[in-house]
Amino acid sequence: MNTAFVSNLKRFRLAKSYTQEQVAEKLGVTAQSVSRWECGTTLPDVMLLPTIAELYGVTIDDLYRSTSVAYANYAQRLAAVFEDNRTAENFVRAEQEFQKLFRSGHDSADDRRTYGIIHHYMMKLCRDKAIEAFDNVITEGAKSDDTENIYWRTRHQKMLLYADVGKSEDTIREQLAIMESGSNEPEEWICLVAAYQYAAQYEQAYEWFCKAIERFPNYPSLYIYGGDCCKQLGRIEEAFAYWDKALELDSTYLDAWYSKGFYYQECGEYKKAYIIWCQIAEELTRDGYDIEAAYPLRLAEECKRMM
């Protein structure tokens, strides 16, 4: 018989200030059963171990360790596991247990603080993994027509991630250095416009957009960024002119329709937005993108409720 296990059953119970009767009630057994467990006369059914561990705020493994301590609750213990070994699996276990705790209404300020901590650590883990994945694609480069679009989309996504974590200036400096090298690649110019836009520096983004369309007047995606910059600067007529220009150059460019739809919805012109969302959803469905069509359909329903 594992003496640490027997000792822990009593030690954890006392640490939680439970009586044998209270433990018995929570576990659905008799107080005599709890007493016999703590004396080592009998052992609890193995199927009860997860419930016992959760009750004492420990893991099942902790029940067998002589150095284990009882945590305030099981969510706190799983948070400690995640802090020690920061894997997605450990985070999900802790997240689920905290949600159970919150639903019970028995959470404390320290529980909410710890919940914030595990999300902070998970955010850093996700950020690092995302950058690693993006850098892998970028390092491989645009090797063929099949991967070129993915390459540039990855560059933009990494810039957006850097903006989200307060590193917009890094991407702006990198893109300015590329411009100084005399790049004649339109996508590099778009990246600089996007870098300024992600940093909410719309005047600078618009300035570089104007320089870019002088060089690349027939590049449709440029006009999307130009329109979006104008929208942020309050130049609405100009924004629509650029979005329309993008559609004139490429009628399948849904990004321009998205920009129009969001503008209409934001300014309360729900009927116009509704028509656009339905149109986008119809085109996506027709091309076989049923899952992607769900988002504009949800936006259409939101507008319909507001009409």
C-alpha positions as CSV (number, residue, x, y, z in Angstrom):
1,M,0.0,0.0,0.0
2,N,1.3,3.5,-0.9
3,T,1.7,5.2,2.5
4,A,2.0,8.6,0.9
5,F,-1.4,8.1,-0.7
6,V,-3.0,7.2,2.6
7,S,-1.3,10.1,4.4
8,N,-2.3,12.5,1.7
9,L,-6.0,11.7,1.9
10,K,-6.1,12.9,5.5
11,R,-3.6,15.7,5.0
12,F,-5.4,17.2,2.0
13,R,-8.8,16.9,3.8
14,L,-7.5,18.8,6.8
15,A,-5.8,21.4,4.5
16,K,-9.3,22.1,3.0
17,S,-10.9,22.1,6.5
18,Y,-13.3,19.4,5.5
19,T,-14.7,16.9,8.0
20,Q,-14.9,13.2,7.0
21,E,-18.7,13.6,6.9
22,Q,-18.4,16.5,4.4
23,V,-16.0,14.6,2.2
24,A,-18.3,11.6,2.3
25,E,-21.3,13.7,1.2
26,K,-19.4,15.3,-1.7
27,L,-18.1,11.9,-2.9
28,G,-21.4,10.0,-2.4
29,V,-19.9,7.5,0.1
30,T,-20.2,6.9,3.8
31,A,-18.1,8.7,6.5
32,Q,-16.9,5.2,7.6
33,S,-15.5,4.6,4.1
34,V,-13.5,7.9,4.3
35,S,-12.3,6.9,7.7
36,R,-11.1,3.5,6.5
37,W,-9.3,5.1,3.5
38,E,-7.4,7.5,5.8
39,C,-6.5,4.6,8.1
40,G,-5.3,2.5,5.2
41,T,-7.8,-0.3,6.0
42,T,-9.3,0.0,2.5
43,L,-8.8,2.0,-0.6
44,P,-11.2,4.1,-2.6
45,D,-12.5,2.8,-5.9
46,V,-10.1,3.8,-8.7
47,M,-13.1,5.5,-10.5
48,L,-13.3,7.9,-7.6
49,L,-9.7,9.2,-7.9
50,P,-10.4,12.0,-10.3
51,T,-13.3,13.3,-8.1
52,I,-11.1,13.0,-5.0
53,A,-8.3,14.9,-6.7
54,E,-10.6,17.6,-7.9
55,L,-12.1,17.9,-4.4
56,Y,-8.7,18.5,-2.8
57,G,-7.4,20.8,-5.6
58,V,-4.7,18.3,-6.7
59,T,-4.0,16.0,-9.7
60,I,-4.3,12.3,-9.4
61,D,-0.5,12.0,-9.4
62,D,-0.4,14.4,-6.5
63,L,-2.3,11.9,-4.4
64,Y,0.7,9.6,-4.5
65,R,3.4,12.2,-3.9
66,S,4.6,12.9,-0.3
67,T,5.6,16.5,-1.2
68,S,2.2,17.5,-2.7
69,V,0.1,20.3,-1.4
70,A,-3.6,21.0,-1.6
71,Y,-4.4,24.0,-3.8
72,A,-7.4,26.3,-3.3
73,N,-9.2,24.4,-6.0
74,Y,-8.5,22.1,-8.9
75,A,-8.4,25.0,-11.4
76,Q,-5.5,26.5,-9.5
77,R,-3.7,23.2,-9.6
78,L,-4.1,22.8,-13.3
79,A,-2.9,26.4,-13.8
80,A,0.3,25.4,-11.9
81,V,0.7,22.4,-14.2
82,F,0.4,24.7,-17.2
83,E,2.8,27.2,-15.8
84,D,5.3,24.4,-15.3
85,N,4.8,22.8,-18.7
86,R,3.3,25.3,-21.2
87,T,1.6,23.1,-23.7
88,A,-1.7,23.8,-25.5
89,E,-3.1,20.6,-23.9
90,N,-2.3,21.8,-20.3
91,F,-3.8,25.2,-21.1
92,V,-7.1,23.7,-22.4
93,R,-7.4,21.6,-19.2
94,A,-6.9,24.6,-17.0
95,E,-9.2,26.7,-19.1
96,Q,-12.0,24.2,-18.9
97,E,-11.7,23.8,-15.1
98,F,-11.7,27.6,-14.6
99,Q,-14.9,27.8,-16.7
100,K,-16.5,25.2,-14.4
101,L,-15.4,27.2,-11.4
102,F,-16.8,30.4,-12.8
103,R,-20.1,28.8,-13.5
104,S,-20.3,27.6,-9.9
105,G,-20.0,31.1,-8.7
106,H,-17.4,30.1,-6.1
107,D,-14.4,31.8,-7.8
108,S,-12.2,34.3,-5.9
109,A,-10.2,37.3,-6.9
110,D,-7.1,35.1,-6.9
111,D,-8.8,32.7,-9.2
112,R,-9.5,35.4,-11.7
113,R,-5.9,36.7,-11.4
114,T,-4.6,33.2,-12.1
115,Y,-6.9,32.9,-15.0
116,G,-5.5,36.0,-16.5
117,I,-2.0,34.8,-16.0
118,I,-2.5,31.5,-17.9
119,H,-4.0,33.5,-20.8
120,H,-1.0,35.8,-20.7
121,Y,1.4,32.9,-20.9
122,M,-0.7,31.2,-23.6
123,M,-0.8,34.4,-25.6
124,K,3.0,34.5,-25.6
125,L,3.2,30.8,-26.5
126,C,0.8,31.4,-29.4
127,R,2.6,34.5,-30.5
128,D,6.0,32.7,-30.7
129,K,4.5,29.7,-32.5
130,A,2.8,32.0,-35.0
131,I,6.0,33.9,-35.7
132,E,7.9,30.7,-36.1
133,A,5.3,29.4,-38.7
134,F,5.2,32.7,-40.6
135,D,9.0,32.9,-40.7
136,N,9.2,29.4,-42.0
137,V,6.9,30.4,-45.0
138,I,8.8,33.6,-45.5
139,T,12.2,32.0,-45.5
140,E,11.1,29.5,-48.2
141,G,10.1,32.5,-50.3
142,A,7.8,32.8,-53.3
143,K,9.1,29.8,-55.2
144,S,6.4,29.4,-57.7
145,D,3.1,30.9,-58.9
146,D,1.3,28.5,-56.6
147,T,3.1,29.7,-53.5
148,E,3.6,33.4,-54.3
149,N,0.2,34.4,-53.0
150,I,0.7,32.5,-49.8
151,Y,4.1,34.2,-49.3
152,W,2.7,37.7,-49.5
153,R,-0.4,36.9,-47.4
154,T,2.0,35.5,-44.8
155,R,4.1,38.7,-44.9
156,H,0.9,40.7,-44.2
157,Q,-0.3,38.4,-41.5
158,K,3.1,38.7,-39.7
159,M,2.9,42.5,-39.9
160,L,-0.6,42.4,-38.5
161,L,0.6,40.2,-35.6
162,Y,3.5,42.6,-34.9
163,A,0.9,45.5,-34.8
164,D,-1.2,43.5,-32.3
165,V,1.8,43.1,-30.0
166,G,3.0,46.7,-30.3
167,K,5.8,46.2,-32.8
168,S,4.4,48.2,-35.7
169,E,7.5,50.4,-35.9
170,D,9.7,47.3,-36.5
171,T,7.7,46.4,-39.6
172,I,7.7,50.0,-40.9
173,R,11.5,50.2,-40.5
174,E,12.0,47.0,-42.3
175,Q,9.7,48.0,-45.2
176,L,11.3,51.5,-45.5
177,A,14.7,49.8,-45.8
178,I,13.3,47.7,-48.6
179,M,12.1,50.8,-50.4
180,E,15.4,52.5,-50.0
181,S,17.0,49.5,-51.8
182,G,14.9,50.6,-54.9
183,S,12.4,47.7,-54.9
184,N,10.2,47.7,-58.0
185,E,8.0,44.9,-56.6
186,P,4.4,46.2,-56.2
187,E,3.7,43.8,-53.3
188,E,6.6,45.4,-51.3
189,W,5.0,48.8,-51.8
190,I,1.7,47.3,-50.6
191,C,3.5,45.9,-47.5
192,L,4.7,49.4,-46.6
193,V,1.2,50.9,-47.1
194,A,-0.2,48.1,-44.9
195,A,2.5,48.5,-42.3
196,Y,1.6,52.1,-41.8
197,Q,-2.1,51.3,-41.9
198,Y,-1.7,48.5,-39.2
199,A,0.1,51.1,-37.1
200,A,-2.9,53.5,-37.6
201,Q,-0.6,56.0,-39.3
202,Y,-3.1,56.6,-42.1
203,E,-1.6,59.9,-43.4
204,Q,1.7,58.1,-44.1
205,A,-0.1,55.1,-45.5
206,Y,-2.0,57.3,-47.9
207,E,1.1,59.1,-48.9
208,W,2.9,55.9,-49.9
209,F,-0.3,54.6,-51.5
210,C,-0.3,57.7,-53.8
211,K,3.4,57.0,-54.7
212,A,2.6,53.4,-55.4
213,I,-0.3,53.9,-57.8
214,E,1.9,56.2,-59.9
215,R,4.2,53.2,-60.4
216,F,1.5,50.5,-60.5
217,P,-1.7,52.0,-61.7
218,N,-3.3,48.7,-62.6
219,Y,-2.7,46.7,-59.4
220,P,-6.1,46.1,-57.9
221,S,-5.1,45.3,-54.3
222,L,-3.4,48.6,-54.0
223,Y,-6.7,50.4,-54.4
224,I,-8.2,48.3,-51.5
225,Y,-5.6,49.7,-49.2
226,G,-6.0,53.2,-50.6
227,G,-9.7,53.1,-50.1
228,D,-9.4,51.8,-46.5
229,C,-6.9,54.6,-45.7
230,C,-9.3,57.2,-47.1
231,K,-12.1,55.7,-45.0
232,Q,-10.0,56.2,-41.9
233,L,-9.2,59.7,-42.9
234,G,-12.9,60.6,-43.5
235,R,-12.5,60.9,-47.3
236,I,-15.5,58.7,-48.0
237,E,-16.1,59.6,-51.6
238,E,-12.5,59.0,-52.4
239,A,-12.6,55.7,-50.6
240,F,-15.5,54.5,-52.7
241,A,-13.7,55.6,-55.9
242,Y,-10.7,53.5,-55.0
243,W,-12.8,50.5,-54.0
244,D,-14.7,50.8,-57.3
245,K,-11.4,51.0,-59.1
246,A,-10.2,47.8,-57.6
247,L,-13.4,46.1,-58.7
248,E,-13.1,47.6,-62.2
249,L,-9.6,46.0,-62.4
250,D,-10.7,42.7,-60.9
251,S,-14.5,42.2,-60.5
252,T,-13.9,39.0,-58.3
253,Y,-12.0,41.0,-55.6
254,L,-14.3,40.4,-52.6
255,D,-12.1,42.5,-50.3
256,A,-13.5,45.7,-52.0
257,W,-17.0,44.5,-51.3
258,Y,-16.1,43.7,-47.7
259,S,-14.7,47.3,-47.2
260,K,-18.0,48.7,-48.6
261,G,-20.1,46.5,-46.5
262,F,-18.3,47.3,-43.3
263,Y,-18.5,51.0,-44.0
264,Y,-22.3,50.9,-44.6
265,Q,-22.9,48.8,-41.5
266,E,-20.7,51.1,-39.3
267,C,-22.6,54.2,-40.4
268,G,-26.0,52.6,-40.0
269,E,-26.9,52.1,-43.7
270,Y,-28.0,48.5,-42.9
271,K,-30.0,47.9,-46.0
272,K,-27.1,48.6,-48.3
273,A,-24.8,46.5,-46.0
274,Y,-27.3,43.7,-46.0
275,I,-27.4,43.6,-49.8
276,I,-23.6,43.4,-50.0
277,W,-23.3,40.7,-47.3
278,C,-25.8,38.6,-49.2
279,Q,-24.0,39.1,-52.4
280,I,-20.7,38.1,-50.9
281,A,-22.2,35.0,-49.3
282,E,-23.9,34.0,-52.6
283,E,-20.6,34.3,-54.5
284,L,-18.7,32.2,-51.9
285,T,-21.4,29.6,-51.9
286,R,-21.4,29.4,-55.6
287,D,-17.7,28.8,-55.6
288,G,-18.1,26.0,-53.0
289,Y,-16.9,28.0,-49.9
290,D,-19.9,27.2,-47.7
291,I,-18.0,27.6,-44.5
292,E,-16.5,31.0,-45.5
293,A,-20.0,32.1,-46.5
294,A,-21.3,31.7,-42.9
295,Y,-19.5,34.9,-41.8
296,P,-21.1,37.4,-44.3
297,L,-24.4,35.6,-43.7
298,R,-24.1,36.4,-40.0
299,L,-23.4,40.0,-40.8
300,A,-26.4,40.0,-43.1
301,E,-28.6,38.8,-40.2
302,E,-27.2,41.5,-37.9
303,C,-28.1,44.1,-40.5
304,K,-31.6,42.6,-41.1
305,R,-32.3,42.9,-37.3
306,M,-31.3,46.6,-37.4
307,M,-33.3,47.5,-40.5
